Amino acid sequence: MRSSITSSEGAPSNRPTDKPVRVLLADDNEAMLARIALVLTSECAIVAAVTDGAAALDAADMLQPDVIVLDISMPGMSGLEVAYCLRAAGSTAAVIFLTIYEDEEMANAARAAGGIGYVVKSRIATDLVVAIREARAGRPFVSALR
């Protein structure tokens, strides 16, 4: 499947701190991307939504978002691999992983990859905005795990 970057905003500019948090979304499921965007729209500016890791890296480089929400399980390049590449490239965007995995081992792997947030998909409605607020304040956030 070919991925494309869907952008709702042009190149980044110097912006006041009262502007919404600029968020890049990456998930291989387009219905999930729509759900995430719906949850975040009231508090965040979605700068792009992409469906694979390579597109996430390109969009992050081009758009310089404040926060990147990454699905861990994507074909080709996992969210963990994307996070490692982002850090190696010098990205300062806060990374929040979004996943179906509700276990401590995966949360630790996400933290090791540079993630500051870890949200399980079953808790998107209650946890994702909180995770973004915490990430912007430099504080980690992890959904309740089983």
Beta strands, then each sheet from edge to edge (+ up, - down):
strand 1: 6-7
strand 2: 21-26
strand 3: 44-50
strand 4: 67-71
strand 5: 94-99
strand 6: 117-120
strand 7: 141-142
sheet 1: 1+ 3- 2- 4- 5- 6- 7-
end
